[in-house]
Amino acid sequence: MDAVEPVVECTGLRKKYRGKWAIAGVDARFARGTTVVLGANGAGKTTLLSMLATVIKPTAGVITVDSMPVRGAAGVEHARALIGFLPQRFDIMRGAKVEENVSYASWAHGTKAGDVGACAARALRAVGLEDRRNERARVLSGGQRQRLGIACAMAHEPAILILDEPSVGLDPIQRSSLRNLIGNLATRTAVILSTHLVDDAARLGRQALVLRDGATVFDGATSSLLAGQSDTGDKAQALEAALLELLQ
């Protein structure tokens, strides 16, 4: 990628399920800014992000977070203190208040007790749920629940934010707000996200990592991925064409 010191690096990363390689050897570096992970269903996007987030262990290869290998309890603890992760499927405390969910997520990631309230308030404000903070989480709509998940992931103000399909369930207005939020976070944070929405990828991704059958077929600036496409002025259309060429 560029000259910015990488905060996450993986080398020779591989993951096998039931005798099949879900990730078949990925080398990548993720620095401050937004990297979109793209590929067809089954390409390995969720598996890769789950390994980077320390949720599952690689079969082979090394992940380094902030120059420290993610090995053993110390390495995992160090990584998790720096990472916020929103998986595709996540649980919330449905009977608890919205603010309580975010406060707990912040505390669970090591935020000092005296700072938890302020961190939760900032996260809820960032995702537009500040006015729902005292409501029970069970009354939220699908889109509001997704925003609550994002707030929980960012509540401890991580240096690395990993989001697996974060715009699922959001309407166009909410997606626009999410893109603005991610753009702001990416000025000081490494944001790694997967998406099937080409429009979101085109607007968000400074860098792109494209997977096919668990292997890397492109890793670099999004502008380089688009370089071979005709200039129609429609970045999303150009990105879709570039992806089709890589994935077919």
TATA-V169966 format. One record per run of one state. SS is the DSSP state (a for helix, b for strand, c for the rest). FROM is the first residue (numbers start at 1). TO is the last residue. Records with the same first field share a line. If there is no record, write none. Layout:
SS = FROM-TO, FROM-TO
//
This chain:
c = 1-7, 18-19, 31-32, 39-44, 53-59, 66-67, 70-71, 87-96, 109-112, 127-129, 133-135, 140-141, 155-159, 165-171, 186-189, 195-197, 205-206, 213-214, 226-234, 248-248
b = 8-17, 20-30, 33-38, 60-65, 68-69, 83-86, 97-97, 136-136, 160-164, 190-194, 207-212, 215-221
a = 45-52, 72-82, 98-108, 113-126, 130-132, 137-139, 142-154, 172-185, 198-204, 222-225, 235-247
//
